[in-house]
Amino acid sequence: MKRRDLLLTFGLAAVGQVAPRMARAQTGPAGRKPETDKPFAEHFLALQLSDSDPKKERLVLSVASNLLKFYGTDKIAINVVAFGPGIDLLREENQYRALVDSLVTQGVRFDVCGNTLDTIERETGTRPRINPHAIEIEAGVERLLTLVESGYTIVRP
C-alpha cells in the first residue's frame, strides 16, 4: 500500500472514531439536541447557584454575560438554577435585579426552586417576592439532573 493511501486510511479511521464523540458532546442522549427555545444553540450550560453570597451571585451573572459575548446569544443556551440560599439572587429586591433582567432579554433562563420557596413560607409565614422573570420549578436539584440528562453541562462558579 502506498504511503498516501495508508495515511488516508488511518486519517479516515481516526475521523470515524472522533466524529461520533464530538457529535455526542454537542447533543444529549440518542444524539438529540437538548430542548431549548434557542434552535441554533451549539452549547448548553446550567449554572448552579446554591449559596447566598453576593460575590457568587455576581460571578454567576458574569459567567453568563461573558459566554453570551463569546458565543453569541443564539449559539449558547444558559439556564441558571437557584435553590436553597441561592434563591436570594432572584428575590425581587436583589441588588443585581437589573443584570438578571438584562440577561433574561438575551435568552438566559432563571429557574427558582419551589421547594425552597415553600420551606421559607412555612418557616416565616411569608412567601418571598421573586423576580417575575424567574420561572418557579418544583425542585432545583431535579432540574439540574434533567438538564444534565438532556445534554447540558453544570458549572458551579
Buried (B, 14 or more C-beta within 10 A) or exposed (E): EEEEEEEEEEEEEEEEEEEEEEEEEBBBEEEEBBEBEBEEBBBBBBBBBBBBEEEBBBBBBEBBBEBBEEBEBEBBBBBBBBBBBBBBBBBEEBEBBEBBEEBBEEBBBBBBBBBBBEEBEEEEEEEBEBBEBBBEBEBBBBBBEBBBEBBBEBEBB
